[in-house]
Amino acid sequence: MATDEACLFCRIVRGEVAATVVYEDDDVVAFRDIDPQAPYHVVFVPRDHVPTLNDVRDPILVGRLATAAAAVAAREGYDGRGYRTVINTNADGGQTVFHIHLHLLAGRRFHWPPG
């Protein structure tokens, strides 16, 4: 497993930084966002360190993140009401932690275009 010693999300995956984990499997860990932008806001990260969407070499990785998010949304009852998933890429795209991650936001109505 590729990790980055200084990466916050790698440290959460390794258990060095506390997080409220809501899902985990062999490939993905998901935890509550510390600065939620919706009543339900969870971040899904791969266990392997991949800095951005631009660095993904295995497209199955993104599918695993999305599938895990859909499963958690269903478990929490948001699948019928609706939810938003977001992958921010690089600074202008809003990425602040450079370990690819998918946001699951739910519990309120979202508008388009986003801000």
Rosetta constraint file for C-alpha pairs under 8 A:
AtomPair CA 1 CA 47 HARMONIC 7.32 0.50
AtomPair CA 1 CA 48 HARMONIC 5.47 0.50
AtomPair CA 1 CA 49 HARMONIC 7.96 0.50
AtomPair CA 2 CA 48 HARMONIC 5.01 0.50
AtomPair CA 2 CA 49 HARMONIC 5.50 0.50
AtomPair CA 3 CA 7 HARMONIC 7.91 0.50
AtomPair CA 3 CA 10 HARMONIC 6.01 0.50
AtomPair CA 3 CA 47 HARMONIC 7.94 0.50
AtomPair CA 3 CA 48 HARMONIC 5.88 0.50
AtomPair CA 3 CA 49 HARMONIC 4.85 0.50
AtomPair CA 4 CA 10 HARMONIC 6.26 0.50
AtomPair CA 4 CA 49 HARMONIC 6.41 0.50
AtomPair CA 5 CA 10 HARMONIC 7.08 0.50
AtomPair CA 5 CA 11 HARMONIC 7.12 0.50
AtomPair CA 6 CA 10 HARMONIC 7.69 0.50
AtomPair CA 6 CA 11 HARMONIC 7.41 0.50
AtomPair CA 7 CA 11 HARMONIC 6.21 0.50
AtomPair CA 7 CA 97 HARMONIC 7.68 0.50
AtomPair CA 7 CA 98 HARMONIC 7.53 0.50
AtomPair CA 7 CA 99 HARMONIC 7.28 0.50
AtomPair CA 8 CA 12 HARMONIC 6.32 0.50
AtomPair CA 8 CA 17 HARMONIC 7.70 0.50
AtomPair CA 8 CA 97 HARMONIC 7.29 0.50
AtomPair CA 9 CA 13 HARMONIC 6.16 0.50
AtomPair CA 9 CA 45 HARMONIC 7.36 0.50
AtomPair CA 9 CA 97 HARMONIC 7.60 0.50
AtomPair CA 9 CA 99 HARMONIC 6.61 0.50
AtomPair CA 10 CA 14 HARMONIC 6.14 0.50
AtomPair CA 10 CA 47 HARMONIC 7.17 0.50
AtomPair CA 10 CA 48 HARMONIC 7.78 0.50
AtomPair CA 10 CA 49 HARMONIC 6.67 0.50
AtomPair CA 10 CA 99 HARMONIC 7.82 0.50
AtomPair CA 11 CA 15 HARMONIC 6.16 0.50
AtomPair CA 11 CA 16 HARMONIC 5.09 0.50
AtomPair CA 11 CA 17 HARMONIC 5.69 0.50
AtomPair CA 12 CA 16 HARMONIC 5.76 0.50
AtomPair CA 12 CA 17 HARMONIC 4.79 0.50
AtomPair CA 12 CA 18 HARMONIC 6.45 0.50
AtomPair CA 12 CA 19 HARMONIC 6.65 0.50
AtomPair CA 13 CA 29 HARMONIC 6.68 0.50
AtomPair CA 13 CA 47 HARMONIC 6.23 0.50
AtomPair CA 19 CA 31 HARMONIC 6.18 0.50
AtomPair CA 19 CA 32 HARMONIC 7.08 0.50
AtomPair CA 20 CA 31 HARMONIC 5.20 0.50
AtomPair CA 20 CA 32 HARMONIC 5.56 0.50
AtomPair CA 21 CA 29 HARMONIC 7.21 0.50
AtomPair CA 21 CA 30 HARMONIC 5.68 0.50
AtomPair CA 21 CA 31 HARMONIC 4.10 0.50
AtomPair CA 21 CA 32 HARMONIC 6.64 0.50
AtomPair CA 22 CA 29 HARMONIC 8.00 0.50
AtomPair CA 22 CA 30 HARMONIC 5.68 0.50
AtomPair CA 22 CA 31 HARMONIC 5.30 0.50
AtomPair CA 22 CA 32 HARMONIC 7.12 0.50
AtomPair CA 23 CA 28 HARMONIC 7.80 0.50
AtomPair CA 23 CA 29 HARMONIC 5.83 0.50
AtomPair CA 23 CA 30 HARMONIC 4.97 0.50
AtomPair CA 23 CA 31 HARMONIC 6.97 0.50
AtomPair CA 23 CA 68 HARMONIC 7.85 0.50
AtomPair CA 23 CA 72 HARMONIC 7.40 0.50
AtomPair CA 24 CA 28 HARMONIC 5.52 0.50
AtomPair CA 24 CA 29 HARMONIC 4.34 0.50
AtomPair CA 24 CA 30 HARMONIC 6.15 0.50
AtomPair CA 25 CA 29 HARMONIC 6.63 0.50
AtomPair CA 26 CA 47 HARMONIC 7.81 0.50
AtomPair CA 27 CA 46 HARMONIC 5.67 0.50
AtomPair CA 27 CA 47 HARMONIC 5.50 0.50
AtomPair CA 27 CA 48 HARMONIC 7.69 0.50
AtomPair CA 27 CA 64 HARMONIC 7.59 0.50
AtomPair CA 28 CA 44 HARMONIC 6.63 0.50
AtomPair CA 28 CA 45 HARMONIC 5.62 0.50
AtomPair CA 28 CA 46 HARMONIC 4.49 0.50
AtomPair CA 28 CA 47 HARMONIC 5.57 0.50
AtomPair CA 28 CA 64 HARMONIC 7.32 0.50
AtomPair CA 28 CA 65 HARMONIC 6.70 0.50
AtomPair CA 28 CA 68 HARMONIC 7.56 0.50
AtomPair CA 29 CA 44 HARMONIC 5.80 0.50
AtomPair CA 29 CA 45 HARMONIC 5.48 0.50
AtomPair CA 29 CA 46 HARMONIC 6.37 0.50
AtomPair CA 29 CA 47 HARMONIC 6.63 0.50
AtomPair CA 30 CA 42 HARMONIC 6.43 0.50
AtomPair CA 30 CA 43 HARMONIC 5.37 0.50
AtomPair CA 30 CA 44 HARMONIC 4.24 0.50
AtomPair CA 30 CA 45 HARMONIC 6.23 0.50
AtomPair CA 31 CA 42 HARMONIC 5.40 0.50
AtomPair CA 31 CA 43 HARMONIC 5.47 0.50
AtomPair CA 31 CA 44 HARMONIC 6.78 0.50
AtomPair CA 32 CA 36 HARMONIC 7.81 0.50
AtomPair CA 32 CA 40 HARMONIC 7.97 0.50
AtomPair CA 32 CA 41 HARMONIC 5.97 0.50
AtomPair CA 32 CA 42 HARMONIC 4.38 0.50
AtomPair CA 32 CA 43 HARMONIC 6.22 0.50
AtomPair CA 33 CA 41 HARMONIC 5.70 0.50
AtomPair CA 33 CA 42 HARMONIC 5.31 0.50
AtomPair CA 33 CA 43 HARMONIC 5.95 0.50
AtomPair CA 36 CA 40 HARMONIC 7.28 0.50
AtomPair CA 36 CA 41 HARMONIC 5.41 0.50
AtomPair CA 37 CA 41 HARMONIC 6.55 0.50
AtomPair CA 37 CA 105 HARMONIC 7.28 0.50
AtomPair CA 38 CA 105 HARMONIC 5.73 0.50
AtomPair CA 38 CA 106 HARMONIC 6.03 0.50
AtomPair CA 38 CA 107 HARMONIC 6.39 0.50
AtomPair CA 38 CA 108 HARMONIC 6.58 0.50
AtomPair CA 39 CA 105 HARMONIC 7.64 0.50
AtomPair CA 39 CA 106 HARMONIC 6.41 0.50
AtomPair CA 39 CA 107 HARMONIC 5.16 0.50
AtomPair CA 39 CA 108 HARMONIC 6.88 0.50
AtomPair CA 40 CA 104 HARMONIC 7.66 0.50
AtomPair CA 40 CA 105 HARMONIC 5.68 0.50
AtomPair CA 40 CA 106 HARMONIC 5.01 0.50
AtomPair CA 40 CA 107 HARMONIC 5.70 0.50
AtomPair CA 41 CA 103 HARMONIC 6.85 0.50
AtomPair CA 41 CA 104 HARMONIC 5.55 0.50
AtomPair CA 41 CA 105 HARMONIC 4.60 0.50
AtomPair CA 41 CA 106 HARMONIC 6.55 0.50
AtomPair CA 42 CA 103 HARMONIC 5.80 0.50
AtomPair CA 42 CA 104 HARMONIC 5.16 0.50
AtomPair CA 42 CA 105 HARMONIC 6.74 0.50
AtomPair CA 43 CA 101 HARMONIC 6.31 0.50
AtomPair CA 43 CA 102 HARMONIC 5.67 0.50
AtomPair CA 43 CA 103 HARMONIC 4.67 0.50
AtomPair CA 43 CA 104 HARMONIC 6.34 0.50
AtomPair CA 44 CA 65 HARMONIC 6.12 0.50
AtomPair CA 44 CA 68 HARMONIC 7.72 0.50
AtomPair CA 44 CA 69 HARMONIC 7.08 0.50
AtomPair CA 44 CA 101 HARMONIC 5.39 0.50
AtomPair CA 44 CA 102 HARMONIC 5.05 0.50
AtomPair CA 44 CA 103 HARMONIC 6.38 0.50
AtomPair CA 44 CA 104 HARMONIC 7.74 0.50
AtomPair CA 45 CA 65 HARMONIC 6.97 0.50
AtomPair CA 45 CA 99 HARMONIC 7.45 0.50
AtomPair CA 45 CA 100 HARMONIC 6.40 0.50
AtomPair CA 45 CA 101 HARMONIC 4.68 0.50
AtomPair CA 45 CA 102 HARMONIC 6.68 0.50
AtomPair CA 46 CA 50 HARMONIC 7.83 0.50
AtomPair CA 46 CA 61 HARMONIC 7.37 0.50
AtomPair CA 46 CA 65 HARMONIC 7.19 0.50
AtomPair CA 46 CA 100 HARMONIC 7.40 0.50
AtomPair CA 46 CA 101 HARMONIC 7.33 0.50
AtomPair CA 49 CA 99 HARMONIC 5.91 0.50
AtomPair CA 49 CA 100 HARMONIC 7.64 0.50
AtomPair CA 50 CA 55 HARMONIC 6.25 0.50
AtomPair CA 50 CA 56 HARMONIC 6.64 0.50
AtomPair CA 50 CA 98 HARMONIC 7.83 0.50
AtomPair CA 50 CA 99 HARMONIC 5.35 0.50
AtomPair CA 50 CA 100 HARMONIC 5.73 0.50
AtomPair CA 51 CA 55 HARMONIC 6.38 0.50
AtomPair CA 51 CA 98 HARMONIC 4.66 0.50
AtomPair CA 51 CA 99 HARMONIC 4.15 0.50
AtomPair CA 51 CA 100 HARMONIC 5.41 0.50
AtomPair CA 52 CA 56 HARMONIC 7.06 0.50
AtomPair CA 52 CA 89 HARMONIC 5.83 0.50
AtomPair CA 52 CA 90 HARMONIC 6.86 0.50
AtomPair CA 52 CA 98 HARMONIC 6.15 0.50
AtomPair CA 52 CA 99 HARMONIC 6.04 0.50
AtomPair CA 52 CA 100 HARMONIC 4.77 0.50
AtomPair CA 53 CA 87 HARMONIC 7.72 0.50
AtomPair CA 53 CA 89 HARMONIC 6.14 0.50
AtomPair CA 53 CA 100 HARMONIC 6.09 0.50
AtomPair CA 54 CA 89 HARMONIC 7.63 0.50
AtomPair CA 56 CA 61 HARMONIC 7.48 0.50
AtomPair CA 59 CA 63 HARMONIC 6.81 0.50
AtomPair CA 60 CA 64 HARMONIC 6.12 0.50
AtomPair CA 61 CA 65 HARMONIC 6.46 0.50
AtomPair CA 62 CA 66 HARMONIC 6.20 0.50
AtomPair CA 63 CA 67 HARMONIC 5.92 0.50
AtomPair CA 64 CA 68 HARMONIC 6.05 0.50
AtomPair CA 65 CA 69 HARMONIC 6.20 0.50
AtomPair CA 65 CA 101 HARMONIC 7.87 0.50
AtomPair CA 65 CA 102 HARMONIC 6.62 0.50
AtomPair CA 66 CA 70 HARMONIC 6.17 0.50
AtomPair CA 66 CA 85 HARMONIC 7.94 0.50
AtomPair CA 66 CA 102 HARMONIC 7.49 0.50
AtomPair CA 67 CA 71 HARMONIC 6.21 0.50
AtomPair CA 68 CA 72 HARMONIC 6.27 0.50
AtomPair CA 69 CA 73 HARMONIC 6.06 0.50
AtomPair CA 69 CA 85 HARMONIC 7.86 0.50
AtomPair CA 69 CA 104 HARMONIC 6.35 0.50
AtomPair CA 70 CA 74 HARMONIC 6.13 0.50
AtomPair CA 70 CA 79 HARMONIC 7.33 0.50
AtomPair CA 71 CA 75 HARMONIC 6.11 0.50
AtomPair CA 72 CA 76 HARMONIC 6.11 0.50
AtomPair CA 73 CA 77 HARMONIC 6.18 0.50
AtomPair CA 73 CA 78 HARMONIC 5.02 0.50
AtomPair CA 73 CA 79 HARMONIC 5.45 0.50
AtomPair CA 73 CA 83 HARMONIC 7.48 0.50
AtomPair CA 73 CA 104 HARMONIC 7.81 0.50
AtomPair CA 73 CA 106 HARMONIC 7.99 0.50
AtomPair CA 74 CA 78 HARMONIC 5.69 0.50
AtomPair CA 74 CA 79 HARMONIC 4.71 0.50
AtomPair CA 74 CA 80 HARMONIC 7.83 0.50
AtomPair CA 77 CA 81 HARMONIC 7.66 0.50
AtomPair CA 78 CA 82 HARMONIC 5.54 0.50
AtomPair CA 78 CA 83 HARMONIC 6.38 0.50
AtomPair CA 78 CA 106 HARMONIC 6.70 0.50
AtomPair CA 78 CA 107 HARMONIC 7.34 0.50
AtomPair CA 79 CA 83 HARMONIC 7.02 0.50
AtomPair CA 82 CA 106 HARMONIC 7.03 0.50
AtomPair CA 83 CA 104 HARMONIC 7.01 0.50
AtomPair CA 83 CA 105 HARMONIC 5.75 0.50
AtomPair CA 83 CA 106 HARMONIC 4.64 0.50
AtomPair CA 83 CA 107 HARMONIC 7.46 0.50
AtomPair CA 84 CA 103 HARMONIC 7.82 0.50
AtomPair CA 84 CA 104 HARMONIC 5.86 0.50
AtomPair CA 84 CA 105 HARMONIC 5.17 0.50
AtomPair CA 84 CA 106 HARMONIC 6.49 0.50
AtomPair CA 84 CA 110 HARMONIC 7.67 0.50
AtomPair CA 85 CA 102 HARMONIC 6.48 0.50
AtomPair CA 85 CA 103 HARMONIC 5.33 0.50
AtomPair CA 85 CA 104 HARMONIC 4.73 0.50
AtomPair CA 85 CA 105 HARMONIC 6.36 0.50
AtomPair CA 86 CA 102 HARMONIC 5.54 0.50
AtomPair CA 86 CA 103 HARMONIC 5.06 0.50
AtomPair CA 86 CA 104 HARMONIC 6.88 0.50
AtomPair CA 87 CA 100 HARMONIC 7.50 0.50
AtomPair CA 87 CA 101 HARMONIC 6.14 0.50
AtomPair CA 87 CA 102 HARMONIC 4.83 0.50
AtomPair CA 87 CA 103 HARMONIC 6.45 0.50
AtomPair CA 88 CA 93 HARMONIC 5.18 0.50
AtomPair CA 88 CA 94 HARMONIC 5.46 0.50
AtomPair CA 88 CA 95 HARMONIC 4.94 0.50
AtomPair CA 88 CA 101 HARMONIC 7.76 0.50
AtomPair CA 88 CA 102 HARMONIC 7.78 0.50
AtomPair CA 89 CA 93 HARMONIC 4.97 0.50
AtomPair CA 89 CA 94 HARMONIC 6.64 0.50
AtomPair CA 89 CA 95 HARMONIC 5.31 0.50
AtomPair CA 89 CA 100 HARMONIC 7.88 0.50
AtomPair CA 90 CA 94 HARMONIC 6.49 0.50
AtomPair CA 90 CA 95 HARMONIC 5.01 0.50
AtomPair CA 90 CA 96 HARMONIC 7.59 0.50
AtomPair CA 90 CA 98 HARMONIC 7.60 0.50
AtomPair CA 91 CA 95 HARMONIC 5.17 0.50
AtomPair CA 91 CA 96 HARMONIC 6.63 0.50
AtomPair CA 110 CA 114 HARMONIC 7.96 0.50
